């Protein structure tokens, strides 16, 4: 899956020259937590988040006079729309940042991916993979029993049930020593 397939295309951008007060109003009206900041050509130059706004208020700065460019983050980690989600996962980038502006080849923002979007995708993918793995194990003709590090049976496939005459529901959760005593 590519970033463009996961990104939200509901994108609000801010101009660097607007006031923090106007940015706060936009955040409130559009119910957003952050927005890419673009120059007059629409090229990404920064990122403004609610945290930036809160910090400005806490420092008792004049948010009507202060501009977005004065407090935004200029060093923004972006994703290219053609990038594979697996690349993010492999580099542990999903844990480093909370939101990812997605840019096209011209460095213009075209969407957003949040950490929540990535976690949801990876969670759904892991559930799907677990279901596939379970289907493979359940269709195997060899008996398979899995045991965790504490010696507790965690898996007992249908072939193992047929071979041993024991039911998975009575075996899973029990100590392997109780289920399969040492033949010596």
Secondary structure, 3 states (H helix, E strand, C coil): CEHHHHCECCCCEEECCCEHHHHHHHHHHHCCCEEEEECCCCEEEEEEEHHHHHHHHHCCCCCCCCEHHHHCECCCCEEECCCEHHHHHHCCHHHCCCEEEEECCCCEEEEEEEHHHHHHHHHHHHHHHHHHHHHHHHHCCCCCEEECCCCEEEEECHHHHHHHCCCHHHHCCCEHHHHCCCCC
